[in-house]
Amino acid sequence: MIQYVQNNAQVMALSAQLLPPEGSRLTCIDYLSDVLPGLLAECRIDPNKIDLILTLSTSTDHLVEKTQIHTPRLGYPVQHYMMASNAFVLDLQDTAWSQALEVANGYLAGTDMQYVLVVEANSFPVEQANSRFHGARALMVAKSAEVSQASLGIHELVDCSPMTLVYEGEKITLSAYNPLLFSKLIAGFEPLIDGFTNIDKPMLLDLPPDLQPQVSAELTVQYPHIRWWDWNAARRGAEDVIWVSYEPFRHRLVARETCIQGDRL
């Protein structure tokens, strides 16, 4: 299903994507400390001018060191680390990037906010690190000078159970991906592509890390007229994209037209 939304947001810049060495497990804040300074330098924004911080993290057992701020969420440690004292904080946890961008757009459209920082950081045990994003990345969203219209598409994947997150004491366990997920993802793109008429923008894939290369390769074969991008490609190209995310806990694909401006880091 494709709907049209008012767009008041544009991505100023994307950070580097930190992918720790296999077997490494530091805290989310440790990972973010490697990507946020460069992003702020590129955007030339004082942290006190950030109006809202949106965070995405499901590894809530490994956000900060025990000697740091005790919190079940990532937002306040990020705010504390950046000294962004004027920012509101909202933890979206298991929300995917395309939906997070729509949340950012809603605040920019409905308030006098000018800048929204969106960050994702996860720190999983080795046996879970491949099936979820393990590391850190971030982007800065600014209020656009012009209001435009953006397409938003959502497709529910059928006959495949969503992931679950189980808390046992201080340990968090993610359920395994369904072995049919690859074929379900490929099939799910057909109605999305049919809904976005005349696709002349790259489609930025935000999928499980262990499946993204395979899905990207298969989609390139099936739809050679479409440019299939990942995070790093979006950093290099100042171009509008259709950002496609898989939401593992709701088991659906969400696609949103997104404006990216300026030079990449």
C-alpha positions as CSV (number, residue, x, y, z in Angstrom):
1,M,0.0,0.0,0.0
2,I,1.4,3.4,-1.0
3,Q,0.3,6.6,0.6
4,Y,1.5,10.2,0.2
5,V,2.8,12.2,3.1
6,Q,3.9,15.8,3.5
7,N,7.7,16.0,3.7
8,N,9.4,18.7,5.7
9,A,12.7,16.9,6.2
10,Q,16.0,16.4,4.4
11,V,19.0,14.3,5.5
12,M,22.0,16.6,5.9
13,A,24.7,13.9,6.2
14,L,25.2,10.2,7.1
15,S,27.9,9.2,9.5
16,A,30.4,6.4,8.8
17,Q,29.1,3.0,9.5
18,L,31.0,1.4,12.3
19,L,31.1,-2.4,12.1
20,P,33.3,-3.8,14.9
21,P,35.7,-6.8,14.3
22,E,34.1,-10.2,14.7
23,G,34.0,-11.2,18.3
24,S,34.3,-7.7,19.6
25,R,31.6,-6.5,22.0
26,L,31.9,-3.0,23.5
27,T,29.0,-0.8,24.6
28,C,26.7,1.1,22.3
29,I,28.1,4.4,23.6
30,D,31.6,3.2,22.8
31,Y,30.6,2.6,19.2
32,L,28.7,5.8,18.8
33,S,31.7,7.8,20.1
34,D,33.5,6.8,17.0
35,V,30.8,8.0,14.5
36,L,29.1,11.0,16.1
37,P,32.0,13.5,16.2
38,G,32.6,13.2,12.5
39,L,28.9,13.6,11.7
40,L,28.6,16.8,13.8
41,A,31.8,18.2,12.2
42,E,30.4,17.6,8.7
43,C,27.0,19.2,9.6
44,R,28.7,22.1,11.4
45,I,26.0,22.0,14.1
46,D,26.5,22.9,17.7
47,P,25.0,20.0,19.9
48,N,22.9,22.6,21.7
49,K,21.1,23.3,18.4
50,I,19.8,19.7,18.2
51,D,16.1,19.7,19.0
52,L,15.4,15.9,19.1
53,I,17.4,12.7,19.4
54,L,15.8,9.5,18.1
55,T,17.6,6.3,19.1
56,L,17.3,2.8,17.7
57,S,18.7,-0.1,19.8
58,T,17.5,-3.5,20.9
59,S,20.6,-4.5,22.8
60,T,19.5,-2.9,26.0
61,D,21.8,-5.0,28.2
62,H,24.9,-3.4,26.7
63,L,24.2,0.3,26.3
64,V,26.8,1.8,28.6
65,E,29.4,0.7,31.2
66,K,28.0,0.0,34.6
67,T,29.9,3.0,36.0
68,Q,28.0,5.3,33.5
69,I,24.4,6.5,33.5
70,H,22.1,3.6,34.5
71,T,19.2,3.6,32.0
72,P,17.1,1.0,30.1
73,R,17.2,3.3,27.0
74,L,20.0,4.7,24.8
75,G,18.7,8.2,24.3
76,Y,19.8,9.8,27.6
77,P,23.3,8.4,27.4
78,V,23.6,9.8,23.9
79,Q,22.4,13.2,25.0
80,H,24.8,13.1,28.0
81,Y,27.7,12.1,25.8
82,M,27.0,14.9,23.2
83,M,26.1,17.5,25.8
84,A,23.0,18.2,23.8
85,S,21.2,19.8,26.7
86,N,18.4,21.3,24.7
87,A,17.3,18.2,22.9
88,F,14.3,16.1,23.6
89,V,14.9,12.4,23.6
90,L,12.8,9.6,22.2
91,D,13.8,5.9,22.1
92,L,12.2,4.1,19.3
93,Q,14.1,0.8,20.0
94,D,12.9,-1.7,17.4
95,T,11.7,0.8,14.8
96,A,13.4,0.6,11.4
97,W,15.2,3.5,9.7
98,S,12.4,4.3,7.2
99,Q,9.9,4.7,10.0
100,A,12.3,6.6,12.2
101,L,12.7,9.1,9.3
102,E,9.0,9.5,9.2
103,V,8.9,10.2,12.9
104,A,11.6,12.8,12.5
105,N,9.6,14.4,9.6
106,G,6.5,14.5,11.8
107,Y,8.3,16.5,14.5
108,L,9.9,18.9,12.0
109,A,6.5,19.4,10.2
110,G,4.4,19.9,13.3
111,T,6.8,21.9,15.6
112,D,9.4,24.6,15.4
113,M,12.2,22.0,15.6
114,Q,15.0,22.5,13.1
115,Y,17.4,19.5,13.7
116,V,16.8,15.9,14.5
117,L,19.6,13.4,15.2
118,V,18.8,9.7,14.5
119,V,21.2,7.1,15.8
120,E,21.4,3.4,15.8
121,A,23.7,1.3,18.0
122,N,23.7,-2.3,18.9
123,S,26.1,-4.6,20.8
124,F,25.1,-8.3,20.5
125,P,26.8,-11.5,21.5
126,V,28.8,-13.1,18.7
127,E,26.1,-15.7,17.9
128,Q,23.6,-13.0,17.3
129,A,25.7,-10.3,15.7
130,N,25.2,-11.3,12.1
131,S,21.4,-11.3,12.1
132,R,21.0,-7.8,13.5
133,F,23.0,-4.6,12.9
134,H,25.9,-4.8,15.2
135,G,27.8,-1.5,15.6
136,A,26.8,2.2,15.2
137,R,25.7,4.7,12.5
138,A,23.8,8.0,12.6
139,L,22.4,10.8,10.5
140,M,21.3,14.3,10.9
141,V,17.9,15.5,9.6
142,A,17.1,19.2,9.1
143,K,13.9,21.0,8.4
144,S,13.6,21.6,4.6
145,A,13.1,25.1,3.2
146,E,10.4,23.7,1.0
147,V,7.5,21.4,1.7
148,S,7.2,18.5,-0.7
149,Q,5.2,15.2,-1.1
150,A,6.8,11.9,-0.3
151,S,5.6,8.3,-1.0
152,L,5.4,5.9,1.9
153,G,4.8,2.2,1.2
154,I,4.2,-0.6,3.7
155,H,4.0,-4.3,2.8
156,E,3.3,-7.0,5.4
157,L,5.2,-10.2,4.9
158,V,2.8,-13.2,5.2
159,D,3.3,-16.7,6.6
160,C,6.5,-15.9,8.4
161,S,6.7,-15.2,12.1
162,P,8.3,-11.9,13.4
163,M,11.3,-12.0,15.6
164,T,11.0,-12.1,19.4
165,L,13.2,-10.6,22.1
166,V,13.3,-12.6,25.4
167,Y,14.7,-11.2,28.6
168,E,16.1,-13.8,31.1
169,G,17.7,-12.0,34.0
170,E,20.3,-9.7,32.6
171,K,20.6,-11.7,29.3
172,I,18.7,-10.8,26.1
173,T,18.1,-13.5,23.5
174,L,16.9,-12.8,20.0
175,S,14.9,-15.5,18.2
176,A,16.5,-16.9,15.0
177,Y,15.4,-15.7,11.6
178,N,12.9,-17.8,9.8
179,P,14.7,-19.8,7.0
180,L,12.1,-18.6,4.6
181,L,12.9,-14.9,5.2
182,F,15.0,-14.5,2.1
183,S,12.3,-15.7,-0.3
184,K,9.7,-13.7,1.6
185,L,11.8,-10.5,1.3
186,I,12.3,-11.0,-2.5
187,A,8.5,-11.6,-2.9
188,G,7.7,-8.5,-0.8
189,F,9.6,-6.2,-3.1
190,E,7.3,-6.8,-6.1
191,P,4.2,-5.0,-4.6
192,L,6.4,-2.2,-3.3
193,I,8.1,-1.6,-6.7
194,D,4.7,-1.8,-8.5
195,G,3.4,0.9,-6.1
196,F,6.2,3.3,-6.7
197,T,5.6,4.2,-10.3
198,N,8.4,5.4,-12.5
199,I,11.3,4.6,-10.1
200,D,14.2,6.9,-11.0
201,K,15.6,7.1,-7.5
202,P,18.0,4.6,-5.9
203,M,16.4,2.1,-3.5
204,L,18.5,2.1,-0.3
205,L,18.3,-1.3,1.3
206,D,18.2,-1.6,5.1
207,L,18.0,-5.3,5.7
208,P,19.4,-8.0,8.1
209,P,23.2,-7.9,7.5
210,D,23.5,-11.6,6.8
211,L,20.8,-11.4,4.1
212,Q,21.4,-8.0,2.5
213,P,24.1,-9.0,0.0
214,Q,22.0,-12.0,-1.2
215,V,18.8,-10.0,-1.5
216,S,20.6,-7.1,-3.2
217,A,22.2,-9.5,-5.7
218,E,18.8,-11.1,-6.5
219,L,17.0,-7.8,-6.8
220,T,19.7,-6.6,-9.2
221,V,19.0,-9.6,-11.4
222,Q,15.2,-9.2,-11.3
223,Y,15.1,-5.4,-11.5
224,P,18.3,-4.3,-13.4
225,H,16.8,-0.9,-14.2
226,I,16.8,0.1,-10.5
227,R,19.9,1.2,-8.6
228,W,20.2,-0.8,-5.4
229,W,22.1,1.1,-2.7
230,D,23.4,0.4,0.8
231,W,24.3,2.8,3.6
232,N,27.8,3.5,2.2
233,A,26.5,4.3,-1.3
234,A,24.0,6.8,0.3
235,R,26.9,8.5,2.0
236,R,28.7,9.0,-1.3
237,G,25.8,10.3,-3.3
238,A,23.8,13.5,-2.6
239,E,20.6,12.2,-4.1
240,D,17.0,11.5,-3.1
241,V,16.4,7.8,-2.4
242,I,13.6,5.4,-1.6
243,W,14.7,4.0,1.8
244,V,13.5,0.4,2.3
245,S,13.7,-1.1,5.7
246,Y,12.8,-4.5,7.1
247,E,11.1,-4.4,10.5
248,P,11.9,-7.8,12.1
249,F,9.6,-7.4,15.1
250,R,6.6,-6.5,12.9
251,H,7.7,-8.5,9.9
252,R,7.1,-6.0,7.2
253,L,8.9,-3.9,4.6
254,V,8.6,-0.1,4.9
255,A,9.7,2.2,2.0
256,R,9.9,6.0,2.2
257,E,11.1,8.6,-0.2
258,T,13.9,10.5,1.5
259,C,15.8,13.6,0.5
260,I,19.5,13.5,1.0
261,Q,21.5,16.7,0.4
262,G,25.1,17.9,0.5
263,D,28.5,16.1,0.4
264,R,29.0,12.9,2.3
265,L,31.6,12.4,5.1
